[in-house]
Amino acid sequence: MLLETKNLGKLEYEANEVVRFDKGLLGFENFKDYLVVKNGDTEFYYLQPIDDLETTFVMVDLKDVMPNYNPEVEVEQLKELGEIGHNLGVFNICTVPDHLEEMTVNLLGPVVINMDTKKGKQVVVTKDEYAVKHRLFS
Amino acid sequence: MLALTRKRGETIVINDDIEITVLGINGDQVKLGISAPKSIPVFRKEIYEQIQEENKQSVNNNFEVLKNYKK
């Protein structure tokens, strides 16, 4: 299948690559199906809603960039993602302005994706007081 | 919206498994105790609104900046 997106151009995908967010993202409850696209060989990913080709979210995998970021979430909140194996991805949504050093990342509401079941959810970190606008590169 | 009047120490029950108790009242502040299964997320509404607002702002990206980014 083919998507013609505004921000990423043409994207070819198979039906089994689609990640389902049953509740959408907070504020975007109507967008439930997404493609996760890696940005080359970087820690950044795109989250492309299939139902809105004008909109694209940017996510970062903080594992290597911010190793001390360990968001705590009640495991019960992840049960809708199905059985959790080794392919659980934790990503954080970024806002990318004209200058990379001003980029901010949302640490309070990480996006958790179970790649085995292709189910995703935006969760709220329970224990820590993380910022929604954290400067990653300064 | 349903309005219930409760006194200090009194509780309301929602859906058999959620209990909200008025723990204390101090001027215009009310302290609530919430007992719910762990599968039910309970947060101050401001937290949700903050993430919603941040998500909405996060769609305004300069994609060229990322395309030129090297690890």
N, CA and C atoms of all chains as a GROMACS GRO file, in nm:
protein
  627
    1MET      N    1   0.084  -0.119   0.000
    1MET     CA    2   0.000   0.000   0.000
    1MET      C    3   0.088   0.125   0.000
    2LEU      N    4   0.030   0.234  -0.041
    2LEU     CA    5   0.110   0.356  -0.056
    2LEU      C    6   0.040   0.475   0.008
    3LEU      N    7   0.118   0.552   0.083
    3LEU     CA    8   0.066   0.677   0.140
    3LEU      C    9   0.145   0.792   0.078
    4GLU      N   10   0.074   0.897   0.043
    4GLU     CA   11   0.143   1.018  -0.004
    4GLU      C   12   0.135   1.123   0.105
    5THR      N   13   0.240   1.132   0.183
    5THR     CA   14   0.235   1.221   0.299
    5THR      C   15   0.296   1.356   0.265
    6LYS      N   16   0.251   1.457   0.338
    6LYS     CA   17   0.301   1.592   0.315
    6LYS      C   18   0.447   1.605   0.359
    7ASN      N   19   0.479   1.544   0.472
    7ASN     CA   20   0.610   1.569   0.531
    7ASN      C   21   0.715   1.464   0.497
    8LEU      N   22   0.672   1.344   0.466
    8LEU     CA   23   0.769   1.236   0.442
    8LEU      C   24   0.765   1.186   0.298
    9GLY      N   25   0.680   1.245   0.217
    9GLY     CA   26   0.670   1.199   0.079
    9GLY      C   27   0.594   1.068   0.071
   10LYS      N   28   0.631   0.986  -0.029
   10LYS     CA   29   0.561   0.858  -0.048
   10LYS      C   30   0.613   0.753   0.049
   11LEU      N   31   0.521   0.683   0.112
   11LEU     CA   32   0.558   0.576   0.204
   11LEU      C   33   0.490   0.447   0.160
   12GLU      N   34   0.570   0.347   0.132
   12GLU     CA   35   0.514   0.215   0.099
   12GLU      C   36   0.509   0.131   0.224
   13TYR      N   37   0.399   0.060   0.245
   13TYR     CA   38   0.390  -0.020   0.366
   13TYR      C   39   0.300  -0.140   0.343
   14GLU      N   40   0.316  -0.237   0.434
   14GLU     CA   41   0.229  -0.355   0.435
   14GLU      C   42   0.131  -0.340   0.551
   15ALA      N   43   0.018  -0.406   0.539
   15ALA     CA   44  -0.086  -0.394   0.642
   15ALA      C   45  -0.034  -0.437   0.780
   16ASN      N   46   0.056  -0.535   0.783
   16ASN     CA   47   0.104  -0.583   0.914
   16ASN      C   48   0.207  -0.491   0.978
   17GLU      N   49   0.240  -0.381   0.913
   17GLU     CA   50   0.332  -0.284   0.973
   17GLU      C   51   0.258  -0.174   1.050
   18VAL      N   52   0.127  -0.170   1.035
   18VAL     CA   53   0.050  -0.062   1.096
   18VAL      C   54   0.040  -0.082   1.247
   19VAL      N   55   0.072   0.024   1.323
   19VAL     CA   56   0.063   0.018   1.469
   19VAL      C   57  -0.068   0.084   1.511
   20ARG      N   58  -0.143   0.011   1.593
   20ARG     CA   59  -0.275   0.057   1.634
   20ARG      C   60  -0.269   0.121   1.773
   21PHE      N   61  -0.315   0.245   1.781
   21PHE     CA   62  -0.333   0.312   1.911
   21PHE      C   63  -0.484   0.317   1.936
   22ASP      N   64  -0.534   0.229   2.019
   22ASP     CA   65  -0.680   0.222   2.038
   22ASP      C   66  -0.738   0.354   2.088
   23LYS      N   67  -0.659   0.428   2.167
   23LYS     CA   68  -0.708   0.555   2.220
   23LYS      C   69  -0.647   0.676   2.149
   24GLY      N   70  -0.574   0.652   2.042
   24GLY     CA   71  -0.507   0.762   1.975
   24GLY      C   72  -0.400   0.824   2.063
   25LEU      N   73  -0.358   0.944   2.030
   25LEU     CA   74  -0.268   1.019   2.118
   25LEU      C   75  -0.354   1.122   2.190
   26LEU      N   76  -0.308   1.169   2.305
   26LEU     CA   77  -0.385   1.269   2.379
   26LEU      C   78  -0.402   1.393   2.292
   27GLY      N   79  -0.526   1.434   2.273
   27GLY     CA   80  -0.554   1.548   2.186
   27GLY      C   81  -0.576   1.507   2.041
   28PHE      N   82  -0.542   1.382   2.007
   28PHE     CA   83  -0.560   1.330   1.870
   28PHE      C   84  -0.629   1.193   1.880
   29GLU      N   85  -0.739   1.190   1.952
   29GLU     CA   86  -0.805   1.063   1.982
   29GLU      C   87  -0.860   0.996   1.856
   30ASN      N   88  -0.877   1.073   1.747
   30ASN     CA   89  -0.935   1.015   1.624
   30ASN      C   90  -0.831   0.943   1.538
   31PHE      N   91  -0.702   0.972   1.559
   31PHE     CA   92  -0.599   0.906   1.479
   31PHE      C   93  -0.556   0.779   1.550
   32LYS      N   94  -0.592   0.665   1.496
   32LYS     CA   95  -0.564   0.540   1.568
   32LYS      C   96  -0.460   0.452   1.500
   33ASP      N   97  -0.441   0.469   1.371
   33ASP     CA   98  -0.346   0.382   1.299
   33ASP      C   99  -0.226   0.462   1.249
   34TYR      N  100  -0.107   0.408   1.273
   34TYR     CA  101   0.016   0.481   1.246
   34TYR      C  102   0.121   0.393   1.179
   35LEU      N  103   0.208   0.458   1.106
   35LEU     CA  104   0.331   0.394   1.062
   35LEU      C  105   0.446   0.453   1.144
   36VAL      N  106   0.538   0.366   1.184
   36VAL     CA  107   0.659   0.411   1.252
   36VAL      C  108   0.772   0.405   1.151
   37VAL      N  109   0.834   0.520   1.122
   37VAL     CA  110   0.936   0.527   1.018
   37VAL      C  111   1.065   0.577   1.081
   38LYS      N  112   1.173   0.503   1.065
   38LYS     CA  113   1.301   0.544   1.122
   38LYS      C  114   1.362   0.655   1.036
   39ASN      N  115   1.420   0.754   1.101
   39ASN     CA  116   1.486   0.862   1.028
   39ASN      C  117   1.632   0.823   1.004
   40GLY      N  118   1.655   0.750   0.896
   40GLY     CA  119   1.791   0.708   0.863
   40GLY      C  120   1.855   0.631   0.977
   41ASP      N  121   1.981   0.661   1.003
   41ASP     CA  122   2.055   0.590   1.106
   41ASP      C  123   2.061   0.673   1.234
   42THR      N  124   1.953   0.742   1.266
   42THR     CA  125   1.955   0.829   1.384
   42THR      C  126   1.862   0.774   1.491
   43GLU      N  127   1.859   0.842   1.604
   43GLU     CA  128   1.770   0.799   1.714
   43GLU      C  129   1.629   0.853   1.695
   44PHE      N  130   1.603   0.919   1.583
   44PHE     CA  131   1.472   0.978   1.560
   44PHE      C  132   1.384   0.887   1.473
   45TYR      N  133   1.255   0.897   1.499
   45TYR     CA  134   1.154   0.820   1.426
   45TYR      C  135   1.039   0.915   1.391
   46TYR      N  136   0.966   0.879   1.287
   46TYR     CA  137   0.844   0.951   1.255
   46TYR      C  138   0.725   0.863   1.290
   47LEU      N  139   0.621   0.929   1.340
   47LEU     CA  140   0.496   0.859   1.368
   47LEU      C  141   0.391   0.921   1.276
   48GLN      N  142   0.359   0.847   1.172
   48GLN     CA  143   0.273   0.901   1.065
   48GLN      C  144   0.131   0.844   1.079
   49PRO      N  145   0.034   0.930   1.113
   49PRO     CA  146  -0.104   0.882   1.115
   49PRO      C  147  -0.150   0.848   0.973
   50ILE      N  148  -0.212   0.733   0.959
   50ILE     CA  149  -0.257   0.692   0.826
   50ILE      C  150  -0.379   0.773   0.783
   51ASP      N  151  -0.453   0.823   0.882
   51ASP     CA  152  -0.576   0.895   0.850
   51ASP      C  153  -0.556   1.045   0.833
   52ASP      N  154  -0.434   1.094   0.848
   52ASP     CA  155  -0.410   1.236   0.826
   52ASP      C  156  -0.271   1.253   0.764
   53LEU      N  157  -0.268   1.273   0.636
   53LEU     CA  158  -0.141   1.276   0.564
   53LEU      C  159  -0.070   1.411   0.576
   54GLU      N  160  -0.138   1.509   0.638
   54GLU     CA  161  -0.077   1.641   0.656
   54GLU      C  162   0.003   1.647   0.787
   55THR      N  163  -0.027   1.553   0.876
   55THR     CA  164   0.028   1.559   1.011
   55THR      C  165   0.132   1.449   1.030
   56THR      N  166   0.247   1.484   1.089
   56THR     CA  167   0.348   1.383   1.121
   56THR      C  168   0.408   1.417   1.257
   57PHE      N  169   0.414   1.320   1.344
   57PHE     CA  170   0.482   1.340   1.472
   57PHE      C  171   0.626   1.294   1.461
   58VAL      N  172   0.712   1.356   1.540
   58VAL     CA  173   0.852   1.315   1.546
   58VAL      C  174   0.876   1.254   1.684
   59MET      N  175   0.943   1.141   1.688
   59MET     CA  176   0.973   1.078   1.817
   59MET      C  177   1.123   1.051   1.826
   60VAL      N  178   1.170   1.041   1.949
   60VAL     CA  179   1.310   1.007   1.969
   60VAL      C  180   1.318   0.887   2.064
   61ASP      N  181   1.413   0.800   2.038
   61ASP     CA  182   1.442   0.690   2.130
   61ASP      C  183   1.555   0.738   2.220
   62LEU      N  184   1.523   0.762   2.346
   62LEU     CA  185   1.619   0.826   2.436
   62LEU      C  186   1.721   0.730   2.497
   63LYS      N  187   1.708   0.603   2.465
   63LYS     CA  188   1.792   0.500   2.526
   63LYS      C  189   1.940   0.539   2.529
   64ASP      N  190   1.991   0.584   2.415
   64ASP     CA  191   2.134   0.618   2.408
   64ASP      C  192   2.160   0.765   2.439
   65VAL      N  193   2.061   0.849   2.409
   65VAL     CA  194   2.082   0.993   2.422
   65VAL      C  195   2.069   1.039   2.567
   66MET      N  196   1.978   0.975   2.640
   66MET     CA  197   1.949   1.018   2.777
   66MET      C  198   1.930   0.892   2.861
   67PRO      N  199   2.039   0.818   2.884
   67PRO     CA  200   2.027   0.686   2.947
   67PRO      C  201   1.967   0.689   3.088
   68ASN      N  202   1.970   0.804   3.152
   68ASN     CA  203   1.913   0.808   3.288
   68ASN      C  204   1.763   0.836   3.289
   69TYR      N  205   1.702   0.842   3.170
   69TYR     CA  206   1.556   0.859   3.163
   69TYR      C  207   1.489   0.723   3.179
   70ASN      N  208   1.428   0.702   3.293
   70ASN     CA  209   1.364   0.572   3.321
   70ASN      C  210   1.221   0.596   3.369
   71PRO      N  211   1.131   0.620   3.276
   71PRO     CA  212   0.994   0.651   3.317
   71PRO      C  213   0.928   0.532   3.383
   72GLU      N  214   0.856   0.558   3.490
   72GLU     CA  215   0.789   0.450   3.561
   72GLU      C  216   0.639   0.454   3.531
   73VAL      N  217   0.587   0.340   3.490
   73VAL     CA  218   0.446   0.330   3.451
   73VAL      C  219   0.390   0.204   3.513
   74GLU      N  220   0.268   0.210   3.564
   74GLU     CA  221   0.204   0.089   3.616
   74GLU      C  222   0.188  -0.013   3.503
   75VAL      N  223   0.229  -0.136   3.529
   75VAL     CA  224   0.225  -0.237   3.424
   75VAL      C  225   0.081  -0.264   3.380
   76GLU      N  226  -0.014  -0.244   3.472
   76GLU     CA  227  -0.156  -0.263   3.437
   76GLU      C  228  -0.199  -0.169   3.325
   77GLN      N  229  -0.130  -0.055   3.315
   77GLN     CA  230  -0.168   0.041   3.212
   77GLN      C  231  -0.121  -0.002   3.073
   78LEU      N  232  -0.037  -0.104   3.071
   78LEU     CA  233   0.014  -0.150   2.942
   78LEU      C  234  -0.055  -0.278   2.895
   79LYS      N  235  -0.155  -0.323   2.971
   79LYS     CA  236  -0.209  -0.455   2.937
   79LYS      C  237  -0.282  -0.453   2.803
   80GLU      N  238  -0.332  -0.337   2.762
   80GLU     CA  239  -0.399  -0.332   2.632
   80GLU      C  240  -0.300  -0.346   2.515
   81LEU      N  241  -0.170  -0.345   2.546
   81LEU     CA  242  -0.070  -0.365   2.440
   81LEU      C  243  -0.045  -0.513   2.414
   82GLY      N  244  -0.113  -0.599   2.488
   82GLY     CA  245  -0.097  -0.743   2.468
   82GLY      C  246   0.027  -0.794   2.541
   83GLU      N  247   0.063  -0.917   2.512
   83GLU     CA  248   0.175  -0.978   2.582
   83GLU      C  249   0.305  -0.904   2.549
   84ILE      N  250   0.378  -0.869   2.653
   84ILE     CA  251   0.498  -0.788   2.632
   84ILE      C  252   0.621  -0.877   2.629
   85GLY      N  253   0.690  -0.875   2.516
   85GLY     CA  254   0.811  -0.954   2.500
   85GLY      C  255   0.932  -0.862   2.495
   86HIS      N  256   1.021  -0.890   2.403
   86HIS     CA  257   1.146  -0.812   2.396
   86HIS      C  258   1.133  -0.689   2.308
   87ASN      N  259   1.026  -0.682   2.233
   87ASN     CA  260   1.015  -0.573   2.136
   87ASN      C  261   0.924  -0.461   2.183
   88LEU      N  262   0.952  -0.413   2.304
   88LEU     CA  263   0.875  -0.300   2.356
   88LEU      C  264   0.957  -0.173   2.335
   89GLY      N  265   0.903  -0.081   2.257
   89GLY     CA  266   0.974   0.043   2.231
   89GLY      C  267   0.917   0.157   2.314
   90VAL      N  268   1.006   0.240   2.369
   90VAL     CA  269   0.962   0.359   2.441
   90VAL      C  270   1.016   0.479   2.365
   91PHE      N  271   0.927   0.566   2.324
   91PHE     CA  272   0.965   0.682   2.244
   91PHE      C  273   0.908   0.808   2.308
   92ASN      N  274   0.970   0.920   2.277
   92ASN     CA  275   0.919   1.047   2.328
   92ASN      C  276   0.897   1.144   2.213
   93ILE      N  277   0.783   1.209   2.215
   93ILE     CA  278   0.748   1.299   2.105
   93ILE      C  279   0.829   1.428   2.116
   94CYS      N  280   0.882   1.472   2.002
   94CYS     CA  281   0.966   1.591   1.996
   94CYS      C  282   0.894   1.702   1.919
   95THR      N  283   0.936   1.823   1.946
   95THR     CA  284   0.897   1.936   1.863
   95THR      C  285   1.025   1.993   1.804
   96VAL      N  286   1.032   1.997   1.672
   96VAL     CA  287   1.157   2.034   1.606
   96VAL      C  288   1.141   2.171   1.539
   97PRO      N  289   1.195   2.276   1.600
   97PRO     CA  290   1.188   2.409   1.538
   97PRO      C  291   1.299   2.425   1.434
   98ASP      N  292   1.325   2.547   1.392
   98ASP     CA  293   1.421   2.569   1.283
   98ASP      C  294   1.564   2.535   1.325
   99HIS      N  295   1.593   2.547   1.453
   99HIS     CA  296   1.729   2.517   1.500
   99HIS      C  297   1.725   2.396   1.591
  100LEU      N  298   1.805   2.298   1.557
  100LEU     CA  299   1.801   2.170   1.628
  100LEU      C  300   1.826   2.188   1.778
  101GLU      N  301   1.912   2.282   1.814
  101GLU     CA  302   1.945   2.296   1.957
  101GLU      C  303   1.825   2.346   2.038
  102GLU      N  304   1.722   2.398   1.971
  102GLU     CA  305   1.602   2.443   2.042
  102GLU      C  306   1.494   2.335   2.049
  103MET      N  307   1.526   2.218   1.997
  103MET     CA  308   1.428   2.110   1.997
  103MET      C  309   1.389   2.072   2.140
  104THR      N  310   1.260   2.043   2.160
  104THR     CA  311   1.217   1.997   2.292
  104THR      C  312   1.156   1.858   2.281
  105VAL      N  313   1.160   1.787   2.393
  105VAL     CA  314   1.106   1.651   2.395
  105VAL      C  315   1.014   1.637   2.516
  106ASN      N  316   0.906   1.567   2.496
  106ASN     CA  317   0.805   1.548   2.601
  106ASN      C  318   0.839   1.424   2.683
  107LEU      N  319   0.886   1.447   2.805
  107LEU     CA  320   0.926   1.336   2.891
  107LEU      C  321   0.811   1.285   2.978
  108LEU      N  322   0.705   1.364   2.987
  108LEU     CA  323   0.594   1.329   3.077
  108LEU      C  324   0.498   1.227   3.016
  109GLY      N  325   0.484   1.233   2.882
  109GLY     CA  326   0.389   1.143   2.816
  109GLY      C  327   0.454   1.058   2.709
  110PRO      N  328   0.536   0.958   2.749
  110PRO     CA  329   0.604   0.876   2.648
  110PRO      C  330   0.506   0.789   2.569
  111VAL      N  331   0.550   0.752   2.450
  111VAL     CA  332   0.472   0.663   2.364
  111VAL      C  333   0.533   0.524   2.374
  112VAL      N  334   0.451   0.427   2.412
  112VAL     CA  335   0.500   0.290   2.428
  112VAL      C  336   0.441   0.206   2.316
  113ILE      N  337   0.527   0.136   2.244
  113ILE     CA  338   0.481   0.054   2.131
  113ILE      C  339   0.531  -0.089   2.149
  114ASN      N  340   0.437  -0.181   2.147
  114ASN     CA  341   0.470  -0.323   2.149
  114ASN      C  342   0.481  -0.369   2.003
  115MET      N  343   0.604  -0.386   1.957
  115MET     CA  344   0.624  -0.420   1.816
  115MET      C  345   0.576  -0.562   1.784
  116ASP      N  346   0.566  -0.647   1.886
  116ASP     CA  347   0.518  -0.784   1.862
  116ASP      C  348   0.369  -0.785   1.826
  117THR      N  349   0.292  -0.702   1.897
  117THR     CA  350   0.147  -0.702   1.875
  117THR      C  351   0.103  -0.584   1.788
  118LYS      N  352   0.198  -0.492   1.760
  118LYS     CA  353   0.167  -0.371   1.683
  118LYS      C  354   0.059  -0.287   1.750
  119LYS      N  355   0.074  -0.275   1.883
  119LYS     CA  356  -0.018  -0.191   1.960
  119LYS      C  357   0.062  -0.083   2.031
  120GLY      N  358   0.006   0.038   2.031
  120GLY     CA  359   0.075   0.148   2.096
  120GLY      C  360  -0.017   0.227   2.186
  121LYS      N  361   0.047   0.304   2.276
  121LYS     CA  362  -0.030   0.385   2.370
  121LYS      C  363   0.057   0.499   2.422
  122GLN      N  364  -0.003   0.616   2.435
  122GLN     CA  365   0.068   0.723   2.503
  122GLN      C  366   0.031   0.716   2.650
  123VAL      N  367   0.130   0.703   2.736
  123VAL     CA  368   0.104   0.688   2.879
  123VAL      C  369   0.149   0.814   2.953
  124VAL      N  370   0.108   0.823   3.078
  124VAL     CA  371   0.152   0.933   3.162
  124VAL      C  372   0.241   0.873   3.269
  125VAL      N  373   0.360   0.931   3.284
  125VAL     CA  374   0.454   0.879   3.383
  125VAL      C  375   0.401   0.909   3.522
  126THR      N  376   0.396   0.807   3.607
  126THR     CA  377   0.328   0.824   3.735
  126THR      C  378   0.416   0.885   3.844
  127LYS      N  379   0.536   0.836   3.858
  127LYS     CA  380   0.610   0.871   3.978
  127LYS      C  381   0.684   1.005   3.969
  128ASP      N  382   0.748   1.028   3.859
  128ASP     CA  383   0.838   1.142   3.853
  128ASP      C  384   0.771   1.263   3.790
  129GLU      N  385   0.824   1.376   3.824
  129GLU     CA  386   0.772   1.500   3.767
  129GLU      C  387   0.859   1.536   3.647
  130TYR      N  388   0.828   1.478   3.534
  130TYR     CA  389   0.904   1.509   3.414
  130TYR      C  390   0.840   1.624   3.339
  131ALA      N  391   0.920   1.694   3.259
  131ALA     CA  392   0.873   1.811   3.185
  131ALA      C  393   0.814   1.768   3.051
  132VAL      N  394   0.720   1.850   3.000
  132VAL     CA  395   0.670   1.825   2.865
  132VAL      C  396   0.759   1.894   2.761
  133LYS      N  397   0.841   1.989   2.806
  133LYS     CA  398   0.930   2.060   2.714
  133LYS      C  399   1.072   2.052   2.766
  134HIS      N  400   1.137   1.940   2.743
  134HIS     CA  401   1.274   1.925   2.787
  134HIS      C  402   1.367   1.951   2.668
  135ARG      N  403   1.466   2.039   2.689
  135ARG     CA  404   1.562   2.067   2.582
  135ARG      C  405   1.663   1.953   2.576
  136LEU      N  406   1.668   1.887   2.463
  136LEU     CA  407   1.753   1.769   2.451
  136LEU      C  408   1.898   1.806   2.423
  137PHE      N  409   1.918   1.914   2.348
  137PHE     CA  410   2.054   1.946   2.303
  137PHE      C  411   2.108   2.073   2.368
  138SER      N  412   2.075   2.099   2.492
  138SER     CA  413   2.137   2.215   2.558
  138SER      C  414   2.136   2.195   2.707
  139MET      N  415  -2.390   1.723   3.474
  139MET     CA  416  -2.297   1.668   3.574
  139MET      C  417  -2.370   1.642   3.705
  140LEU      N  418  -2.344   1.525   3.757
  140LEU     CA  419  -2.405   1.489   3.886
  140LEU      C  420  -2.333   1.564   3.998
  141ALA      N  421  -2.409   1.625   4.087
  141ALA     CA  422  -2.349   1.693   4.201
  141ALA      C  423  -2.390   1.622   4.329
  142LEU      N  424  -2.291   1.579   4.407
  142LEU     CA  425  -2.319   1.513   4.534
  142LEU      C  426  -2.255   1.595   4.645
  143THR      N  427  -2.327   1.613   4.754
  143THR     CA  428  -2.268   1.682   4.868
  143THR      C  429  -2.217   1.578   4.967
  144ARG      N  430  -2.092   1.592   5.006
  144ARG     CA  431  -2.031   1.498   5.100
  144ARG      C  432  -1.964   1.575   5.212
  145LYS      N  433  -1.955   1.512   5.328
  145LYS     CA  434  -1.883   1.574   5.440
  145LYS      C  435  -1.745   1.510   5.453
  146ARG      N  436  -1.663   1.572   5.534
  146ARG     CA  437  -1.530   1.518   5.562
  146ARG      C  438  -1.540   1.370   5.604
  147GLY      N  439  -1.460   1.285   5.546
  147GLY     CA  440  -1.461   1.143   5.583
  147GLY      C  441  -1.562   1.060   5.506
  148GLU      N  442  -1.650   1.125   5.431
  148GLU     CA  443  -1.749   1.050   5.354
  148GLU      C  444  -1.695   1.014   5.216
  149THR      N  445  -1.755   0.914   5.156
  149THR     CA  446  -1.701   0.855   5.034
  149THR      C  447  -1.808   0.846   4.927
  150ILE      N  448  -1.766   0.855   4.801
  150ILE     CA  449  -1.855   0.813   4.693
  150ILE      C  450  -1.791   0.696   4.620
  151VAL      N  451  -1.874   0.612   4.564
  151VAL     CA  452  -1.827   0.492   4.494
  151VAL      C  453  -1.866   0.503   4.347
  152ILE      N  454  -1.770   0.474   4.258
  152ILE     CA  455  -1.798   0.475   4.114
  152ILE      C  456  -1.771   0.335   4.060
  153ASN      N  457  -1.869   0.279   3.994
  153ASN     CA  458  -1.848   0.152   3.923
  153ASN      C  459  -1.796   0.040   4.013
  154ASP      N  460  -1.842   0.030   4.134
  154ASP     CA  461  -1.807  -0.079   4.228
  154ASP      C  462  -1.662  -0.080   4.275
  155ASP      N  463  -1.569  -0.031   4.195
  155ASP     CA  464  -1.429  -0.052   4.234
  155ASP      C  465  -1.348   0.077   4.250
  156ILE      N  466  -1.413   0.191   4.239
  156ILE     CA  467  -1.342   0.318   4.259
  156ILE      C  468  -1.406   0.393   4.375
  157GLU      N  469  -1.324   0.433   4.471
  157GLU     CA  470  -1.378   0.507   4.586
  157GLU      C  471  -1.306   0.640   4.598
  158ILE      N  472  -1.384   0.744   4.618
  158ILE     CA  473  -1.326   0.877   4.637
  158ILE      C  474  -1.375   0.930   4.772
  159THR      N  475  -1.280   0.956   4.860
  159THR     CA  476  -1.312   0.998   4.996
  159THR      C  477  -1.264   1.142   5.018
  160VAL      N  478  -1.349   1.220   5.083
  160VAL     CA  479  -1.308   1.356   5.122
  160VAL      C  480  -1.223   1.342   5.248
  161LEU      N  481  -1.093   1.366   5.232
  161LEU     CA  482  -1.002   1.350   5.347
  161LEU      C  483  -0.997   1.476   5.432
  162GLY      N  484  -1.008   1.591   5.367
  162GLY     CA  485  -0.999   1.714   5.445
  162GLY      C  486  -1.044   1.833   5.364
  163ILE      N  487  -1.084   1.937   5.434
  163ILE     CA  488  -1.127   2.061   5.370
  163ILE      C  489  -1.055   2.174   5.440
  164ASN      N  490  -0.991   2.259   5.360
  164ASN     CA  491  -0.917   2.370   5.419
  164ASN      C  492  -0.939   2.491   5.331
  165GLY      N  493  -1.031   2.578   5.371
  165GLY     CA  494  -1.064   2.695   5.287
  165GLY      C  495  -1.122   2.650   5.156
  166ASP      N  496  -1.061   2.692   5.043
  166ASP     CA  497  -1.115   2.650   4.914
  166ASP      C  498  -1.043   2.526   4.859
  167GLN      N  499  -0.969   2.459   4.946
  167GLN     CA  500  -0.900   2.337   4.901
  167GLN      C  501  -0.966   2.214   4.960
  168VAL      N  502  -0.983   2.113   4.876
  168VAL     CA  503  -1.040   1.987   4.920
  168VAL      C  504  -0.936   1.878   4.896
  169LYS      N  505  -0.909   1.798   4.996
  169LYS     CA  506  -0.813   1.689   4.979
  169LYS      C  507  -0.892   1.560   4.958
  170LEU      N  508  -0.867   1.494   4.846
  170LEU     CA  509  -0.942   1.374   4.811
  170LEU      C  510  -0.852   1.252   4.816
  171GLY      N  511  -0.903   1.144   4.866
  171GLY     CA  512  -0.833   1.016   4.861
  171GLY      C  513  -0.901   0.929   4.756
  172ILE      N  514  -0.822   0.876   4.665
  172ILE     CA  515  -0.881   0.798   4.556
  172ILE      C  516  -0.827   0.657   4.561
  173SER      N  517  -0.918   0.562   4.564
  173SER     CA  518  -0.879   0.423   4.566
  173SER      C  519  -0.937   0.357   4.441
  174ALA      N  520  -0.848   0.312   4.352
  174ALA     CA  521  -0.894   0.256   4.224
  174ALA      C  522  -0.800   0.144   4.184
  175PRO      N  523  -0.846   0.050   4.102
  175PRO     CA  524  -0.755  -0.054   4.051
  175PRO      C  525  -0.640   0.011   3.974
  176LYS      N  526  -0.524  -0.056   3.974
  176LYS     CA  527  -0.406   0.004   3.911
  176LYS      C  528  -0.423   0.021   3.761
  177SER      N  529  -0.518  -0.052   3.703
  177SER     CA  530  -0.540  -0.039   3.559
  177SER      C  531  -0.612   0.091   3.525
  178ILE      N  532  -0.665   0.159   3.627
  178ILE     CA  533  -0.735   0.285   3.602
  178ILE      C  534  -0.639   0.400   3.630
  179PRO      N  535  -0.600   0.473   3.526
  179PRO     CA  536  -0.510   0.585   3.551
  179PRO      C  537  -0.584   0.700   3.620
  180VAL      N  538  -0.521   0.754   3.723
  180VAL     CA  539  -0.579   0.868   3.794
  180VAL      C  540  -0.476   0.980   3.795
  181PHE      N  541  -0.511   1.092   3.732
  181PHE     CA  542  -0.419   1.205   3.729
  181PHE      C  543  -0.497   1.334   3.746
  182ARG      N  544  -0.427   1.436   3.790
  182ARG     CA  545  -0.487   1.570   3.787
  182ARG      C  546  -0.514   1.605   3.641
  183LYS      N  547  -0.626   1.672   3.616
  183LYS     CA  548  -0.664   1.703   3.479
  183LYS      C  549  -0.558   1.789   3.410
  184GLU      N  550  -0.490   1.874   3.487
  184GLU     CA  551  -0.388   1.961   3.429
  184GLU      C  552  -0.279   1.881   3.358
  185ILE      N  553  -0.248   1.762   3.412
  185ILE     CA  554  -0.142   1.680   3.353
  185ILE      C  555  -0.184   1.637   3.212
  186TYR      N  556  -0.309   1.590   3.200
  186TYR     CA  557  -0.360   1.549   3.069
  186TYR      C  558  -0.361   1.667   2.973
  187GLU      N  559  -0.408   1.781   3.024
  187GLU     CA  560  -0.419   1.898   2.937
  187GLU      C  561  -0.281   1.943   2.889
  188GLN      N  562  -0.184   1.930   2.978
  188GLN     CA  563  -0.047   1.969   2.944
  188GLN      C  564   0.005   1.880   2.829
  189ILE      N  565  -0.020   1.751   2.837
  189ILE     CA  566   0.028   1.660   2.733
  189ILE      C  567  -0.050   1.680   2.603
  190GLN      N  568  -0.180   1.700   2.615
  190GLN     CA  569  -0.262   1.728   2.496
  190GLN      C  570  -0.209   1.851   2.423
  191GLU      N  571  -0.184   1.956   2.500
  191GLU     CA  572  -0.138   2.082   2.442
  191GLU      C  573  -0.001   2.063   2.376
  192GLU      N  574   0.085   1.988   2.444
  192GLU     CA  575   0.219   1.964   2.391
  192GLU      C  576   0.211   1.881   2.262
  193ASN      N  577   0.123   1.781   2.259
  193ASN     CA  578   0.105   1.702   2.137
  193ASN      C  579   0.061   1.791   2.022
  194LYS      N  580  -0.031   1.884   2.051
  194LYS     CA  581  -0.081   1.971   1.944
  194LYS      C  582   0.030   2.060   1.889
  195GLN      N  583   0.115   2.108   1.980
  195GLN     CA  584   0.226   2.193   1.934
  195GLN      C  585   0.331   2.111   1.858
  196SER      N  586   0.338   1.983   1.889
  196SER     CA  587   0.448   1.902   1.834
  196SER      C  588   0.428   1.867   1.687
  197VAL      N  589   0.316   1.904   1.627
  197VAL     CA  590   0.300   1.876   1.484
  197VAL      C  591   0.362   1.985   1.397
  198ASN      N  592   0.408   2.093   1.460
  198ASN     CA  593   0.472   2.200   1.384
  198ASN      C  594   0.622   2.180   1.383
  199ASN      N  595   0.668   2.097   1.292
  199ASN     CA  596   0.810   2.062   1.289
  199ASN      C  597   0.875   2.115   1.162
  200ASN      N  598   1.004   2.145   1.176
  200ASN     CA  599   1.084   2.173   1.057
  200ASN      C  600   1.152   2.041   1.017
  201PHE      N  601   1.095   1.974   0.920
  201PHE     CA  602   1.142   1.840   0.885
  201PHE      C  603   1.279   1.843   0.816
  202GLU      N  604   1.313   1.957   0.756
  202GLU     CA  605   1.445   1.968   0.692
  202GLU      C  606   1.556   1.954   0.796
  203VAL      N  607   1.533   2.010   0.914
  203VAL     CA  608   1.634   2.004   1.020
  203VAL      C  609   1.667   1.858   1.053
  204LEU      N  610   1.562   1.775   1.059
  204LEU     CA  611   1.585   1.634   1.092
  204LEU      C  612   1.649   1.558   0.978
  205LYS      N  613   1.608   1.593   0.854
  205LYS     CA  614   1.663   1.520   0.740
  205LYS      C  615   1.814   1.544   0.730
  206ASN      N  616   1.858   1.661   0.776
  206ASN     CA  617   2.001   1.692   0.769
  206ASN      C  618   2.078   1.645   0.893
  207TYR      N  619   2.004   1.592   0.991
  207TYR     CA  620   2.068   1.555   1.116
  207TYR      C  621   2.150   1.427   1.101
  208LYS      N  622   2.272   1.432   1.153
  208LYS     CA  623   2.356   1.312   1.155
  208LYS      C  624   2.385   1.278   1.300
  209LYS      N  625   2.388   1.150   1.329
  209LYS     CA  626   2.410   1.105   1.466
  209LYS      C  627   2.548   1.147   1.515
   0.00000   0.00000   0.00000
